Amino acid sequence: MAENDPNSEDFLQFLRRMLGENADAIDLNALQGMNIDPAMMQQMMQQMQHAMSGDPWETALRQALHIANQDGQGIDTGARGSLAEAFALADLWVGEATTISELAEPPRALTRGEWVEQTLPVWKEVAAPVSTSIADALTSALEGQTPEDMRDAVQGAGRLMRGIGGSVFAMQFGQVLGNLSLEVVSGGDVGIPVLPAGTAAVIPQNLSAFGEGLEIPEDQIALFLAARELAYARLYRHARWLHLHVMSQITEFAKGVTVDVDALEDLAGRMDPSDPEELRRAIEGGALLPSQSEAQREALERLENLIATIDGWVDVVTTQATSRLPDSARIAEAARRRRAAGGPAEDALGALVGLQIRPRRLREAAAMWRAVTEAVGIEARDALWDYPDLMPDASDIDDPAALVARLQARARGEEPQPDEMDEALARLLNGEDFGAGTDTSAGGEDEGSGTTDPGSDGPAGSEDGSGEKPV
């Protein structure tokens, strides 16, 4: 065996470092020394498989809930009632600031733990590519660390190491998600749609932290945040295709995330065996994620522009809706700065998955939406969310005057409206049934044709299919 070739002692230390706290469930002492019985190795592998069995995301959920619920799980009656009143008033104000219809479901007050449980499916979608990449890298690291005379005995261990990678990542992700639940104040607070479309929610436990240092009454802060959350939820309910559009941009970025195998093996070679947390710190700190590729940087720029476009519209609607609040301007500025800077948990999330979602062009996007509102009015502005190809893009943020000119030309009938293909695409992205809109045999009347308005739940011009026009 060459001097630098791996030996059983190196391999044993490597396994202990990778397994961390799970190593206690496995009799690794059986591997001490150079003479290793293949049958004993097989038994150890079975022990390891048992130790790493189960869904790693269940571990992540338990870890996150432990942190989220450490200060109590309930919302007192007074806080719940105050928030319900804030939502009721804010809903009236938002209705004056946008033509996008109100929600079908009442807004909710969520505990931190409920926020974790309801948003975990989206976070899994965001984090899954990185988890897979780490598992692949650990499999490659195992192959490099296994002595040649042991390779036959550990055949099939790749699946085991993938489980180890998934468990280590999920545990770290659970900690980050739990800490994030201590910071967020609403469903739309992190910039991506983590709650189901049309769901508005505020976390009362975190309202006080939002207002620290502002010296503004908490009821004003609650009203502002309720209005912002309602605007956000109304938009995603109306433009059903928007959720898919945002998540596809995230997926495009995440599919390019890889783990640096050389960095992982280097870490395994210099880690202190008595410090199994070093691997976890490296994963959480992003040390194993290489620098972004050019394709990733371009994908991230597109995502940031998209998030800024959404948040800019929400900002303009919220500002108009809360203009009656004495301190609305100060609260709005605090909210913008908070979104631009993020918090410690959001930074940790960015390091963990290699993605920091910041609306870096929020102010420019808001200025664009204000210019559109002043030029063509609220109704024409909000109609830009009816179809994917109408939504403003980065070039419109750069040059709002050109967007305004196009909208004014369209209002004069000088620019073509979306054709049938555009409408069909919007219905497809909204998940609507094409067949339901083609049968006119039942009544022969226009209102019985089943024609569907993208962004609504029923026939065109109605909110719930009853034929009643939304307010």
Secondary structure, DSSP 8 states (H G I E B T S, - for coil): --TTS--HHHHHHHHHHHHGGGGGGS-GGGG-SS---HHHHHHHHHHHHHHT-S-HHHHHHHHHHHHHTTT-S---HHHHHHHHHHHHHHHHHHHHH--S---SS--EE--HHHHHHHHHHHHHHHHHHHHHHHHHHHHHHHHHHS-GGGTTTTTTHHHHHHHHHHHHHHHHHHHHHHHHHTT--BTTTTSS--S-TT--EE-GGGHHHHTTTT---HHHHHHHHHHHHHHHHHHHHH-THHHHHHHHHHHHHHTT----HHHHHHHHHH--TT-THHHHHHHHHTTTS----HHHHHHHHHHHHHHHHHHHHHHHHHHHHTTTSTTHHHHHHHHHHHHHH--HHHHHHHHHHT-----TTHHHHHHHHHHHHHHHHHHHHHGGGSSGGGS--HHHHH-HHHHHHHHHHHHTT-S----HHHHHHHHHHTT--TGGGS--TTT-SGGGS--B-TTSSSBTT-SSSSS----
